[in-house]
Amino acid sequence: MNTMRIDILNPKAERLLKDLADLNLIAIQDTSKNGFASVLKKLRSKAKSAPTFDEITSEVELVRSKRYAK
C-alpha cells in the first residue's frame, strides 16, 4: 500500500476521489483531525492547571544542566 498527500485544486477532482473511495479502490483519511494540534488540545484538557513560566524555565534549566554536565 502506498500513501500519498494530494493537494486538490479543482472540486471535480475531489468528486472523482470520493467516487474511487466508494468503489473501495482507495481510502480517504482526513489528516486535519489527527494533527498535532488536536493531540495537544486533548492533553491540555486533561491537565488540572497549566505550568507557570517559572516552572517551565526551571524545568528547562534542569534538563540543560543535566545535558551539559556530561
PQR file with spaces between the fields and no chain letter, atoms N, CA, C, O and H, PARSE charges and radii, in Angstrom:
ATOM       1  N    MET     1       0.846   -1.168    0.000 -0.4000 1.5000
ATOM       2  CA   MET     1       0.000    0.000    0.000 -0.0000 2.0000
ATOM       3  C    MET     1       0.893    1.233    0.000  0.5500 1.7000
ATOM       4  O    MET     1       1.850    1.307    0.771 -0.5500 1.4000
ATOM       5  N    ASN     2       0.593    2.181   -0.842 -0.4000 1.5000
ATOM       6  CA   ASN     2       1.305    3.450   -0.919 -0.0000 2.0000
ATOM       7  C    ASN     2       0.455    4.544   -0.317  0.5500 1.7000
ATOM       8  O    ASN     2      -0.768    4.542   -0.462 -0.5500 1.4000
ATOM       9  H    ASN     2      -0.184    2.121   -1.468  0.4000 1.0000
ATOM      10  N    THR     3       1.097    5.476    0.356 -0.4000 1.5000
ATOM      11  CA   THR     3       0.403    6.619    0.927 -0.0000 2.0000
ATOM      12  C    THR     3       0.908    7.871    0.247  0.5500 1.7000
ATOM      13  O    THR     3       2.113    8.053    0.073 -0.5500 1.4000
ATOM      14  H    THR     3       2.090    5.478    0.473  0.4000 1.0000
ATOM      15  N    MET     4      -0.030    8.745   -0.143 -0.4000 1.5000
ATOM      16  CA   MET     4       0.317    9.991   -0.820 -0.0000 2.0000
ATOM      17  C    MET     4      -0.450   11.147   -0.202  0.5500 1.7000
ATOM      18  O    MET     4      -1.559   10.973    0.303 -0.5500 1.4000
ATOM      19  H    MET     4      -1.008    8.597   -0.002  0.4000 1.0000
ATOM      20  N    ARG     5       0.148   12.323   -0.247 -0.4000 1.5000
ATOM      21  CA   ARG     5      -0.547   13.536    0.151 -0.0000 2.0000
ATOM      22  C    ARG     5      -0.828   14.300   -1.126  0.5500 1.7000
ATOM      23  O    ARG     5       0.079   14.560   -1.916 -0.5500 1.4000
ATOM      24  H    ARG     5       1.049   12.464   -0.657  0.4000 1.0000
ATOM      25  N    ILE     6      -2.095   14.660   -1.330 -0.4000 1.5000
ATOM      26  CA   ILE     6      -2.507   15.308   -2.570 -0.0000 2.0000
ATOM      27  C    ILE     6      -3.206   16.617   -2.243  0.5500 1.7000
ATOM      28  O    ILE     6      -4.102   16.651   -1.399 -0.5500 1.4000
ATOM      29  H    ILE     6      -2.832   14.449   -0.688  0.4000 1.0000
ATOM      30  N    ASP     7      -2.802   17.694   -2.904 -0.4000 1.5000
ATOM      31  CA   ASP     7      -3.499   18.968   -2.792 -0.0000 2.0000
ATOM      32  C    ASP     7      -4.507   19.054   -3.931  0.5500 1.7000
ATOM      33  O    ASP     7      -4.135   19.012   -5.104 -0.5500 1.4000
ATOM      34  H    ASP     7      -2.074   17.667   -3.589  0.4000 1.0000
ATOM      35  N    ILE     8      -5.769   19.173   -3.585 -0.4000 1.5000
ATOM      36  CA   ILE     8      -6.834   19.206   -4.596 -0.0000 2.0000
ATOM      37  C    ILE     8      -7.054   20.646   -5.036  0.5500 1.7000
ATOM      38  O    ILE     8      -7.363   21.516   -4.222 -0.5500 1.4000
ATOM      39  H    ILE     8      -6.071   19.207   -2.633  0.4000 1.0000
ATOM      40  N    LEU     9      -6.894   20.886   -6.322 -0.4000 1.5000
ATOM      41  CA   LEU     9      -7.041   22.226   -6.865 -0.0000 2.0000
ATOM      42  C    LEU     9      -8.410   22.467   -7.486  0.5500 1.7000
ATOM      43  O    LEU     9      -8.855   23.609   -7.602 -0.5500 1.4000
ATOM      44  H    LEU     9      -6.643   20.179   -6.984  0.4000 1.0000
ATOM      45  N    ASN    10      -9.067   21.401   -7.879 -0.4000 1.5000
ATOM      46  CA   ASN    10     -10.346   21.519   -8.569 -0.0000 2.0000
ATOM      47  C    ASN    10     -11.377   20.648   -7.838  0.5500 1.7000
ATOM      48  O    ASN    10     -11.092   19.488   -7.541 -0.5500 1.4000
ATOM      49  H    ASN    10      -8.706   20.473   -7.784  0.4000 1.0000
ATOM      50  N    PRO    11     -12.558   21.181   -7.545 -0.5600 1.5000
ATOM      51  CA   PRO    11     -13.579   20.389   -6.852  0.2800 2.0000
ATOM      52  C    PRO    11     -13.980   19.114   -7.598  0.5500 1.7000
ATOM      53  O    PRO    11     -14.421   18.147   -6.975 -0.5500 1.4000
ATOM      54  N    LYS    12     -13.832   19.104   -8.918 -0.4000 1.5000
ATOM      55  CA   LYS    12     -14.167   17.905   -9.698 -0.0000 2.0000
ATOM      56  C    LYS    12     -13.240   16.749   -9.331  0.5500 1.7000
ATOM      57  O    LYS    12     -13.655   15.590   -9.323 -0.5500 1.4000
ATOM      58  H    LYS    12     -13.474   19.889   -9.424  0.4000 1.0000
ATOM      59  N    ALA    13     -11.986   17.070   -9.028 -0.4000 1.5000
ATOM      60  CA   ALA    13     -11.031   16.029   -8.649 -0.0000 2.0000
ATOM      61  C    ALA    13     -11.431   15.414   -7.313  0.5500 1.7000
ATOM      62  O    ALA    13     -11.270   14.210   -7.109 -0.5500 1.4000
ATOM      63  H    ALA    13     -11.649   18.011   -9.034  0.4000 1.0000
ATOM      64  N    GLU    14     -11.949   16.229   -6.407 -0.4000 1.5000
ATOM      65  CA   GLU    14     -12.402   15.701   -5.117 -0.0000 2.0000
ATOM      66  C    GLU    14     -13.567   14.745   -5.316  0.5500 1.7000
ATOM      67  O    GLU    14     -13.646   13.708   -4.657 -0.5500 1.4000
ATOM      68  H    GLU    14     -12.080   17.207   -6.572  0.4000 1.0000
ATOM      69  N    ARG    15     -14.455   15.088   -6.211 -0.4000 1.5000
ATOM      70  CA   ARG    15     -15.587   14.222   -6.516 -0.0000 2.0000
ATOM      71  C    ARG    15     -15.114   12.891   -7.098  0.5500 1.7000
ATOM      72  O    ARG    15     -15.649   11.835   -6.759 -0.5500 1.4000
ATOM      73  H    ARG    15     -14.391   15.930   -6.747  0.4000 1.0000
ATOM      74  N    LEU    16     -14.111   12.946   -7.973 -0.4000 1.5000
ATOM      75  CA   LEU    16     -13.558   11.716   -8.551 -0.0000 2.0000
ATOM      76  C    LEU    16     -12.920   10.838   -7.470  0.5500 1.7000
ATOM      77  O    LEU    16     -13.087    9.618   -7.472 -0.5500 1.4000
ATOM      78  H    LEU    16     -13.677   13.804   -8.248  0.4000 1.0000
ATOM      79  N    LEU    17     -12.193   11.466   -6.554 -0.4000 1.5000
ATOM      80  CA   LEU    17     -11.578   10.701   -5.473 -0.0000 2.0000
ATOM      81  C    LEU    17     -12.632   10.053   -4.580  0.5500 1.7000
ATOM      82  O    LEU    17     -12.465    8.913   -4.149 -0.5500 1.4000
ATOM      83  H    LEU    17     -12.057   12.457   -6.552  0.4000 1.0000
ATOM      84  N    LYS    18     -13.703   10.765   -4.306 -0.4000 1.5000
ATOM      85  CA   LYS    18     -14.781   10.192   -3.494 -0.0000 2.0000
ATOM      86  C    LYS    18     -15.443    9.023   -4.209  0.5500 1.7000
ATOM      87  O    LYS    18     -15.833    8.042   -3.577 -0.5500 1.4000
ATOM      88  H    LYS    18     -13.839   11.692   -4.657  0.4000 1.0000
ATOM      89  N    ASP    19     -15.572    9.130   -5.541 -0.4000 1.5000
ATOM      90  CA   ASP    19     -16.123    8.015   -6.313 -0.0000 2.0000
ATOM      91  C    ASP    19     -15.206    6.789   -6.235  0.5500 1.7000
ATOM      92  O    ASP    19     -15.684    5.661   -6.114 -0.5500 1.4000
ATOM      93  H    ASP    19     -15.256    9.928   -6.055  0.4000 1.0000
ATOM      94  N    LEU    20     -13.903    7.011   -6.305 -0.4000 1.5000
ATOM      95  CA   LEU    20     -12.956    5.903   -6.178 -0.0000 2.0000
ATOM      96  C    LEU    20     -13.027    5.269   -4.788  0.5500 1.7000
ATOM      97  O    LEU    20     -12.882    4.055   -4.644 -0.5500 1.4000
ATOM      98  H    LEU    20     -13.515    7.927   -6.403  0.4000 1.0000
ATOM      99  N    ALA    21     -13.248    6.090   -3.777 -0.4000 1.5000
ATOM     100  CA   ALA    21     -13.388    5.562   -2.419 -0.0000 2.0000
ATOM     101  C    ALA    21     -14.670    4.748   -2.285  0.5500 1.7000
ATOM     102  O    ALA    21     -14.689    3.727   -1.598 -0.5500 1.4000
ATOM     103  H    ALA    21     -13.366    7.076   -3.894  0.4000 1.0000
ATOM     104  N    ASP    22     -15.738    5.195   -2.940 -0.4000 1.5000
ATOM     105  CA   ASP    22     -16.989    4.443   -2.912 -0.0000 2.0000
ATOM     106  C    ASP    22     -16.849    3.077   -3.570  0.5500 1.7000
ATOM     107  O    ASP    22     -17.536    2.128   -3.191 -0.5500 1.4000
ATOM     108  H    ASP    22     -15.722    6.025   -3.498  0.4000 1.0000
ATOM     109  N    LEU    23     -15.961    2.975   -4.556 -0.4000 1.5000
ATOM     110  CA   LEU    23     -15.707    1.701   -5.237 -0.0000 2.0000
ATOM     111  C    LEU    23     -14.676    0.847   -4.484  0.5500 1.7000
ATOM     112  O    LEU    23     -14.277   -0.216   -4.961 -0.5500 1.4000
ATOM     113  H    LEU    23     -15.403    3.746   -4.864  0.4000 1.0000
ATOM     114  N    ASN    24     -14.251    1.320   -3.306 -0.4000 1.5000
ATOM     115  CA   ASN    24     -13.248    0.629   -2.495 -0.0000 2.0000
ATOM     116  C    ASN    24     -11.918    0.449   -3.221  0.5500 1.7000
ATOM     117  O    ASN    24     -11.213   -0.540   -3.020 -0.5500 1.4000
ATOM     118  H    ASN    24     -14.575    2.184   -2.919  0.4000 1.0000
ATOM     119  N    LEU    25     -11.589    1.419   -4.065 -0.4000 1.5000
ATOM     120  CA   LEU    25     -10.303    1.391   -4.747 -0.0000 2.0000
ATOM     121  C    LEU    25      -9.251    2.186   -3.976  0.5500 1.7000
ATOM     122  O    LEU    25      -8.058    1.895   -4.063 -0.5500 1.4000
ATOM     123  H    LEU    25     -12.161    2.222   -4.228  0.4000 1.0000
ATOM     124  N    ILE    26      -9.691    3.177   -3.233 -0.4000 1.5000
ATOM     125  CA   ILE    26      -8.797    3.974   -2.399 -0.0000 2.0000
ATOM     126  C    ILE    26      -9.478    4.216   -1.053  0.5500 1.7000
ATOM     127  O    ILE    26     -10.683    4.009   -0.909 -0.5500 1.4000
ATOM     128  H    ILE    26     -10.660    3.413   -3.162  0.4000 1.0000
ATOM     129  N    ALA    27      -8.707    4.649   -0.090 -0.4000 1.5000
ATOM     130  CA   ALA    27      -9.239    5.029    1.215 -0.0000 2.0000
ATOM     131  C    ALA    27      -8.844    6.474    1.479  0.5500 1.7000
ATOM     132  O    ALA    27      -7.688    6.850    1.288 -0.5500 1.4000
ATOM     133  H    ALA    27      -7.728    4.817   -0.206  0.4000 1.0000
ATOM     134  N    ILE    28      -9.779    7.265    1.907 -0.4000 1.5000
ATOM     135  CA   ILE    28      -9.532    8.677    2.186 -0.0000 2.0000
ATOM     136  C    ILE    28      -9.556    8.881    3.691  0.5500 1.7000
ATOM     137  O    ILE    28     -10.499    8.478    4.372 -0.5500 1.4000
ATOM     138  H    ILE    28     -10.719    6.960    2.062  0.4000 1.0000
ATOM     139  N    GLN    29      -8.504    9.514    4.199 -0.4000 1.5000
ATOM     140  CA   GLN    29      -8.421    9.828    5.622 -0.0000 2.0000
ATOM     141  C    GLN    29      -8.214   11.326    5.775  0.5500 1.7000
ATOM     142  O    GLN    29      -7.372   11.915    5.099 -0.5500 1.4000
ATOM     143  H    GLN    29      -7.738    9.841    3.645  0.4000 1.0000
ATOM     144  N    ASP    30      -8.973   11.932    6.652 -0.4000 1.5000
ATOM     145  CA   ASP    30      -8.835   13.354    6.911 -0.0000 2.0000
ATOM     146  C    ASP    30      -7.729   13.538    7.936  0.5500 1.7000
ATOM     147  O    ASP    30      -7.918   13.228    9.112 -0.5500 1.4000
ATOM     148  H    ASP    30      -9.658   11.454    7.202  0.4000 1.0000
ATOM     149  N    THR    31      -6.588   14.033    7.509 -0.4000 1.5000
ATOM     150  CA   THR    31      -5.442   14.171    8.404 -0.0000 2.0000
ATOM     151  C    THR    31      -5.558   15.389    9.307  0.5500 1.7000
ATOM     152  O    THR    31      -4.846   15.468   10.308 -0.5500 1.4000
ATOM     153  H    THR    31      -6.435   14.284    6.553  0.4000 1.0000
ATOM     154  N    SER    32      -6.412   16.322    8.996 -0.4000 1.5000
ATOM     155  CA   SER    32      -6.518   17.514    9.830 -0.0000 2.0000
ATOM     156  C    SER    32      -7.062   17.182   11.212  0.5500 1.7000
ATOM     157  O    SER    32      -6.773   17.904   12.166 -0.5500 1.4000
ATOM     158  H    SER    32      -6.991   16.258    8.183  0.4000 1.0000
ATOM     159  N    LYS    33      -7.833   16.120   11.348 -0.4000 1.5000
ATOM     160  CA   LYS    33      -8.385   15.733   12.637 -0.0000 2.0000
ATOM     161  C    LYS    33      -7.354   15.018   13.497  0.5500 1.7000
ATOM     162  O    LYS    33      -7.507   14.950   14.717 -0.5500 1.4000
ATOM     163  H    LYS    33      -8.068   15.534   10.573  0.4000 1.0000
ATOM     164  N    ASN    34      -6.318   14.489   12.884 -0.4000 1.5000
ATOM     165  CA   ASN    34      -5.329   13.700   13.613 -0.0000 2.0000
ATOM     166  C    ASN    34      -4.025   14.460   13.813  0.5500 1.7000
ATOM     167  O    ASN    34      -2.989   13.855   14.087 -0.5500 1.4000
ATOM     168  H    ASN    34      -6.193   14.544   11.894  0.4000 1.0000
ATOM     169  N    GLY    35      -4.067   15.764   13.679 -0.4000 1.5000
ATOM     170  CA   GLY    35      -2.846   16.544   13.751 -0.0000 2.0000
ATOM     171  C    GLY    35      -2.345   16.789   15.151  0.5500 1.7000
ATOM     172  O    GLY    35      -2.967   16.403   16.141 -0.5500 1.4000
ATOM     173  H    GLY    35      -4.909   16.256   13.457  0.4000 1.0000
ATOM     174  N    PHE    36      -1.212   17.436   15.207 -0.4000 1.5000
ATOM     175  CA   PHE    36      -0.561   17.737   16.469 -0.0000 2.0000
ATOM     176  C    PHE    36      -1.431   18.629   17.347  0.5500 1.7000
ATOM     177  O    PHE    36      -1.471   18.460   18.565 -0.5500 1.4000
ATOM     178  H    PHE    36      -0.706   17.750   14.403  0.4000 1.0000
ATOM     179  N    ALA    37      -2.122   19.572   16.730 -0.4000 1.5000
ATOM     180  CA   ALA    37      -2.960   20.499   17.498 -0.0000 2.0000
ATOM     181  C    ALA    37      -4.063   19.773   18.263  0.5500 1.7000
ATOM     182  O    ALA    37      -4.356   20.125   19.405 -0.5500 1.4000
ATOM     183  H    ALA    37      -2.089   19.709   15.740  0.4000 1.0000
ATOM     184  N    SER    38      -4.667   18.777   17.654 -0.4000 1.5000
ATOM     185  CA   SER    38      -5.728   18.050   18.343 -0.0000 2.0000
ATOM     186  C    SER    38      -5.174   17.207   19.485  0.5500 1.7000
ATOM     187  O    SER    38      -5.821   17.069   20.523 -0.5500 1.4000
ATOM     188  H    SER    38      -4.428   18.491   16.726  0.4000 1.0000
ATOM     189  N    VAL    39      -3.991   16.645   19.305 -0.4000 1.5000
ATOM     190  CA   VAL    39      -3.359   15.870   20.381 -0.0000 2.0000
ATOM     191  C    VAL    39      -3.008   16.800   21.539  0.5500 1.7000
ATOM     192  O    VAL    39      -3.221   16.465   22.704 -0.5500 1.4000
ATOM     193  H    VAL    39      -3.465   16.757   18.462  0.4000 1.0000
ATOM     194  N    LEU    40      -2.472   17.963   21.208 -0.4000 1.5000
ATOM     195  CA   LEU    40      -2.123   18.934   22.230 -0.0000 2.0000
ATOM     196  C    LEU    40      -3.359   19.399   22.986  0.5500 1.7000
ATOM     197  O    LEU    40      -3.328   19.532   24.210 -0.5500 1.4000
ATOM     198  H    LEU    40      -2.299   18.235   20.261  0.4000 1.0000
ATOM     199  N    LYS    41      -4.433   19.643   22.269 -0.4000 1.5000
ATOM     200  CA   LYS    41      -5.682   20.070   22.893 -0.0000 2.0000
ATOM     201  C    LYS    41      -6.218   18.986   23.829  0.5500 1.7000
ATOM     202  O    LYS    41      -6.717   19.284   24.914 -0.5500 1.4000
ATOM     203  H    LYS    41      -4.458   19.534   21.275  0.4000 1.0000
ATOM     204  N    LYS    42      -6.114   17.748   23.407 -0.4000 1.5000
ATOM     205  CA   LYS    42      -6.576   16.619   24.220 -0.0000 2.0000
ATOM     206  C    LYS    42      -5.759   16.513   25.503  0.5500 1.7000
ATOM     207  O    LYS    42      -6.321   16.292   26.576 -0.5500 1.4000
ATOM     208  H    LYS    42      -5.709   17.505   22.525  0.4000 1.0000
ATOM     209  N    LEU    43      -4.447   16.666   25.405 -0.4000 1.5000
ATOM     210  CA   LEU    43      -3.591   16.605   26.582 -0.0000 2.0000
ATOM     211  C    LEU    43      -3.859   17.766   27.532  0.5500 1.7000
ATOM     212  O    LEU    43      -3.882   17.594   28.751 -0.5500 1.4000
ATOM     213  H    LEU    43      -3.991   16.846   24.533  0.4000 1.0000
ATOM     214  N    ARG    44      -4.061   18.938   26.963 -0.4000 1.5000
ATOM     215  CA   ARG    44      -4.319   20.111   27.797 -0.0000 2.0000
ATOM     216  C    ARG    44      -5.652   20.013   28.513  0.5500 1.7000
ATOM     217  O    ARG    44      -5.794   20.524   29.623 -0.5500 1.4000
ATOM     218  H    ARG    44      -4.043   19.077   25.973  0.4000 1.0000
ATOM     219  N    SER    45      -6.622   19.373   27.905 -0.4000 1.5000
ATOM     220  CA   SER    45      -7.931   19.263   28.537 -0.0000 2.0000
ATOM     221  C    SER    45      -7.876   18.368   29.769  0.5500 1.7000
ATOM     222  O    SER    45      -8.708   18.502   30.667 -0.5500 1.4000
ATOM     223  H    SER    45      -6.507   18.958   27.002  0.4000 1.0000
ATOM     224  N    LYS    46      -6.916   17.465   29.823 -0.4000 1.5000
ATOM     225  CA   LYS    46      -6.774   16.560   30.959 -0.0000 2.0000
ATOM     226  C    LYS    46      -5.957   17.174   32.091  0.5500 1.7000
ATOM     227  O    LYS    46      -5.995   16.679   33.218 -0.5500 1.4000
ATOM     228  H    LYS    46      -6.241   17.355   29.094  0.4000 1.0000
ATOM     229  N    ALA    47      -5.223   18.244   31.807 -0.4000 1.5000
ATOM     230  CA   ALA    47      -4.386   18.869   32.822 -0.0000 2.0000
ATOM     231  C    ALA    47      -5.250   19.707   33.764  0.5500 1.7000
ATOM     232  O    ALA    47      -6.206   20.360   33.347 -0.5500 1.4000
ATOM     233  H    ALA    47      -5.193   18.646   30.892  0.4000 1.0000
ATOM     234  N    LYS    48      -4.886   19.668   35.035 -0.4000 1.5000
ATOM     235  CA   LYS    48      -5.635   20.446   36.025 -0.0000 2.0000
ATOM     236  C    LYS    48      -5.295   21.924   35.922  0.5500 1.7000
ATOM     237  O    LYS    48      -6.176   22.775   36.036 -0.5500 1.4000
ATOM     238  H    LYS    48      -4.108   19.138   35.373  0.4000 1.0000
ATOM     239  N    SER    49      -4.021   22.233   35.706 -0.4000 1.5000
ATOM     240  CA   SER    49      -3.616   23.630   35.549 -0.0000 2.0000
ATOM     241  C    SER    49      -2.381   23.685   34.662  0.5500 1.7000
ATOM     242  O    SER    49      -1.610   22.728   34.585 -0.5500 1.4000
ATOM     243  H    SER    49      -3.305   21.542   35.613  0.4000 1.0000
ATOM     244  N    ALA    50      -2.210   24.790   34.012 -0.4000 1.5000
ATOM     245  CA   ALA    50      -1.055   24.977   33.135 -0.0000 2.0000
ATOM     246  C    ALA    50       0.151   25.372   33.979  0.5500 1.7000
ATOM     247  O    ALA    50      -0.001   26.078   34.976 -0.5500 1.4000
ATOM     248  H    ALA    50      -2.836   25.567   34.074  0.4000 1.0000
ATOM     249  N    PRO    51       1.341   24.931   33.598 -0.5600 1.5000
ATOM     250  CA   PRO    51       2.527   25.313   34.364  0.2800 2.0000
ATOM     251  C    PRO    51       2.825   26.806   34.183  0.5500 1.7000
ATOM     252  O    PRO    51       2.542   27.389   33.137 -0.5500 1.4000
ATOM     253  N    THR    52       3.395   27.397   35.215 -0.4000 1.5000
ATOM     254  CA   THR    52       3.747   28.805   35.139 -0.0000 2.0000
ATOM     255  C    THR    52       5.032   28.963   34.338  0.5500 1.7000
ATOM     256  O    THR    52       5.737   27.991   34.065 -0.5500 1.4000
ATOM     257  H    THR    52       3.625   26.923   36.065  0.4000 1.0000
ATOM     258  N    PHE    53       5.321   30.199   33.971 -0.4000 1.5000
ATOM     259  CA   PHE    53       6.534   30.479   33.218 -0.0000 2.0000
ATOM     260  C    PHE    53       7.766   30.092   34.032  0.5500 1.7000
ATOM     261  O    PHE    53       8.737   29.575   33.478 -0.5500 1.4000
ATOM     262  H    PHE    53       4.749   30.988   34.192  0.4000 1.0000
ATOM     263  N    ASP    54       7.734   30.335   35.328 -0.4000 1.5000
ATOM     264  CA   ASP    54       8.867   29.994   36.191 -0.0000 2.0000
ATOM     265  C    ASP    54       9.062   28.479   36.284  0.5500 1.7000
ATOM     266  O    ASP    54      10.198   28.005   36.301 -0.5500 1.4000
ATOM     267  H    ASP    54       6.946   30.755   35.778  0.4000 1.0000
ATOM     268  N    GLU    55       7.983   27.726   36.342 -0.4000 1.5000
ATOM     269  CA   GLU    55       8.082   26.266   36.380 -0.0000 2.0000
ATOM     270  C    GLU    55       8.680   25.720   35.092  0.5500 1.7000
ATOM     271  O    GLU    55       9.505   24.807   35.120 -0.5500 1.4000
ATOM     272  H    GLU    55       7.060   28.111   36.327  0.4000 1.0000
ATOM     273  N    ILE    56       8.268   26.274   33.980 -0.4000 1.5000
ATOM     274  CA   ILE    56       8.803   25.849   32.680 -0.0000 2.0000
ATOM     275  C    ILE    56      10.291   26.177   32.605  0.5500 1.7000
ATOM     276  O    ILE    56      11.096   25.352   32.174 -0.5500 1.4000
ATOM     277  H    ILE    56       7.598   27.016   33.957  0.4000 1.0000
ATOM     278  N    THR    57      10.649   27.393   33.031 -0.4000 1.5000
ATOM     279  CA   THR    57      12.044   27.817   32.988 -0.0000 2.0000
ATOM     280  C    THR    57      12.919   26.932   33.866  0.5500 1.7000
ATOM     281  O    THR    57      14.015   26.544   33.462 -0.5500 1.4000
ATOM     282  H    THR    57       9.995   28.063   33.381  0.4000 1.0000
ATOM     283  N    SER    58      12.443   26.612   35.061 -0.4000 1.5000
ATOM     284  CA   SER    58      13.248   25.772   35.947 -0.0000 2.0000
ATOM     285  C    SER    58      13.415   24.363   35.376  0.5500 1.7000
ATOM     286  O    SER    58      14.482   23.765   35.517 -0.5500 1.4000
ATOM     287  H    SER    58      11.552   26.926   35.389  0.4000 1.0000
ATOM     288  N    GLU    59      12.386   23.832   34.741 -0.4000 1.5000
ATOM     289  CA   GLU    59      12.489   22.501   34.125 -0.0000 2.0000
ATOM     290  C    GLU    59      13.477   22.509   32.960  0.5500 1.7000
ATOM     291  O    GLU    59      14.269   21.579   32.807 -0.5500 1.4000
ATOM     292  H    GLU    59      11.520   24.318   34.626  0.4000 1.0000
ATOM     293  N    VAL    60      13.430   23.552   32.145 -0.4000 1.5000
ATOM     294  CA   VAL    60      14.366   23.669   31.017 -0.0000 2.0000
ATOM     295  C    VAL    60      15.799   23.776   31.541  0.5500 1.7000
ATOM     296  O    VAL    60      16.704   23.126   31.020 -0.5500 1.4000
ATOM     297  H    VAL    60      12.787   24.308   32.268  0.4000 1.0000
ATOM     298  N    GLU    61      15.996   24.584   32.556 -0.4000 1.5000
ATOM     299  CA   GLU    61      17.342   24.733   33.120 -0.0000 2.0000
ATOM     300  C    GLU    61      17.843   23.426   33.719  0.5500 1.7000
ATOM     301  O    GLU    61      19.026   23.108   33.599 -0.5500 1.4000
ATOM     302  H    GLU    61      15.260   25.112   32.980  0.4000 1.0000
ATOM     303  N    LEU    62      16.972   22.672   34.356 -0.4000 1.5000
ATOM     304  CA   LEU    62      17.353   21.373   34.919 -0.0000 2.0000
ATOM     305  C    LEU    62      17.812   20.412   33.825  0.5500 1.7000
ATOM     306  O    LEU    62      18.836   19.743   33.966 -0.5500 1.4000
ATOM     307  H    LEU    62      16.011   22.931   34.454  0.4000 1.0000
ATOM     308  N    VAL    63      17.055   20.350   32.746 -0.4000 1.5000
ATOM     309  CA   VAL    63      17.410   19.458   31.633 -0.0000 2.0000
ATOM     310  C    VAL    63      18.713   19.902   30.982  0.5500 1.7000
ATOM     311  O    VAL    63      19.552   19.071   30.634 -0.5500 1.4000
ATOM     312  H    VAL    63      16.223   20.893   32.632  0.4000 1.0000
ATOM     313  N    ARG    64      18.883   21.205   30.817 -0.4000 1.5000
ATOM     314  CA   ARG    64      20.121   21.714   30.222 -0.0000 2.0000
ATOM     315  C    ARG    64      21.332   21.402   31.104  0.5500 1.7000
ATOM     316  O    ARG    64      22.392   21.025   30.605 -0.5500 1.4000
ATOM     317  H    ARG    64      18.201   21.880   31.100  0.4000 1.0000
ATOM     318  N    SER    65      21.165   21.560   32.409 -0.4000 1.5000
ATOM     319  CA   SER    65      22.299   21.303   33.312 -0.0000 2.0000
ATOM     320  C    SER    65      22.691   19.827   33.268  0.5500 1.7000
ATOM     321  O    SER    65      23.876   19.496   33.313 -0.5500 1.4000
ATOM     322  H    SER    65      20.304   21.865   32.815  0.4000 1.0000
ATOM     323  N    LYS    66      21.696   18.937   33.181 -0.4000 1.5000
ATOM     324  CA   LYS    66      21.991   17.503   33.083 -0.0000 2.0000
ATOM     325  C    LYS    66      22.669   17.174   31.760  0.5500 1.7000
ATOM     326  O    LYS    66      23.589   16.358   31.713 -0.5500 1.4000
ATOM     327  H    LYS    66      20.733   19.206   33.145  0.4000 1.0000
ATOM     328  N    ARG    67      22.213   17.810   30.687 -0.4000 1.5000
ATOM     329  CA   ARG    67      22.763   17.535   29.365 -0.0000 2.0000
ATOM     330  C    ARG    67      24.212   17.991   29.257  0.5500 1.7000
ATOM     331  O    ARG    67      25.057   17.259   28.741 -0.5500 1.4000
ATOM     332  H    ARG    67      21.466   18.474   30.725  0.4000 1.0000
ATOM     333  N    TYR    68      24.504   19.200   29.742 -0.4000 1.5000
ATOM     334  CA   TYR    68      25.840   19.738   29.564 -0.0000 2.0000
ATOM     335  C    TYR    68      26.805   19.331   30.674  0.5500 1.7000
ATOM     336  O    TYR    68      27.993   19.642   30.595 -0.5500 1.4000
ATOM     337  H    TYR    68      23.818   19.795   30.161  0.4000 1.0000
ATOM     338  N    ALA    69      26.318   18.640   31.707 -0.4000 1.5000
ATOM     339  CA   ALA    69      27.187   18.159   32.774 -0.0000 2.0000
ATOM     340  C    ALA    69      28.018   16.978   32.311  0.5500 1.7000
ATOM     341  O    ALA    69      29.061   16.693   32.899 -0.5500 1.4000
ATOM     342  H    ALA    69      25.353   18.387   31.771  0.4000 1.0000
ATOM     343  N    LYS    70      27.582   16.290   31.280 -0.4000 1.5000
ATOM     344  CA   LYS    70      28.288   15.092   30.793 -0.0000 2.0000
ATOM     345  C    LYS    70      29.551   15.424   30.107  0.5500 1.7000
ATOM     346  O    LYS    70      30.256   14.527   29.643 -0.5500 1.4000
ATOM     347  H    LYS    70      26.735   16.521   30.802  0.4000 1.0000
